[in-house]
Amino acid sequence: MDVEFSGPVIEWRGPAPYYFVAIPEDESADIKEAAAGLEYWGQVAVEVRIGGIDFTTALFPKDGRYLLPLKDRVRRALGAQVDDVLSVGLSLRPR
């Protein structure tokens, strides 16, 4: 399954800050349906494309939708800041 969406960069404060792209509710629902049987502890493995940069990661479930972890190397290369809206393409991948 391939999904394209735009979402804001958010920051999750913990011992160290983490950055995510919030996936809209409709796309999250589509991903959840398509990922049945592919989830591992609620996470979904994906291949991601943002601004010409490809990487792999796993989506995190949060409050009925998914968050896409934004790796530091990707965030820095894009110059992405909190509240920036990024266009994302992703594909589910088997674990």
Buried (B, 14 or more C-beta within 10 A) or exposed (E): EEBEBEBEBBEEEEEEEBBBBBBBEEBBBBBBEBBEEBBEEEBBBBBBBBEEEEBEBBBBBBEEBBBBBBBEEBBEEBEBEEEEEBEBEBEBEEE
